[in-house]
C-alpha cells in the first residue's frame, strides 16, 4: 500500500482529481492524505508517506527520494497564491510575519528582501490566523488558498513569483513531487499518468472538485494559465 501525501490547496485539485478519478491507479494500491505543505514535508521526512508533493526548500533533506520529472507547482510570472500582504509600501515595512505552512515561500521572501528589495525587516514566525498579524508596519507572507481568499483585501500586495521573475528573468518552482526508492517503477509511471490526466481535465476538476470555491477569484484562469504545472 503506497501512502501519498498531497497539499490541500486549490492548485493541487487537478492532481487530486487525476489520482482519484483517472483509473490509472487502483484504490487498493494507495492511501491519499491531504495536508498543508509543511505537513506534507514532515510526512516524508518521517517516512510516513512514500510519495508526496513538497516545498522545494525541503528537498535537500530528503536524501533517498527522487524528484518526479514531469509535473510541479510553479509559475512563469504571477502566481497569485504566494503573496506578501501589507498596509504600507515595501520601504515602510518594519516586520514580516512568515507563513508557517511553507519553508520555500519564506526563503524566497528573505532572498527578495536581501537581494532585490533592499529592506531589512524583523522576521516573525507566524502561527494560526496569519492575516491578523498584518497591521501597521507589519506585513506577512501568505500562501495558498488564504492568499486567494484575501487577494483584494490589502492596499499593498507583492506577488513573490512575479517579484522573482522581475528580479531574475526566471520562472519559479514552489513544489515538486518526490518518491521514495521503495516505490515500484510501474507505480510511478501510472501515478504520473494520473497527474497528467487531471491537468487535461480542468473543466471537470472545477465542476466536481471545487464547484463552489468561495474566493472572489477566477479559478479556471488560475488552474489553466496562472499555475505552471509542467516541470520543464
Secondary structure, 3 states (H helix, E strand, C coil): CEEEEEECCHHHHHHHHHHHHCCCCCCCCEEEEEECHHHHHHHHHCCCCCEEEEEHHHHHHCCCCEEEEEEEEEECCCCCCEEEEECCCHHHCCEEEECCCCHHHHHHHHHHHHHHHCCCCEEEECCCCHHHHCECCEEEEEEHHHHHHCCCCCCEEEEHHHHHHHHHCCCEEEEEEEECCCCCHHHHHHHHHHHHHHHCCHHHHHHHCCCCCCCCCCHHHHHHHHCEEECC
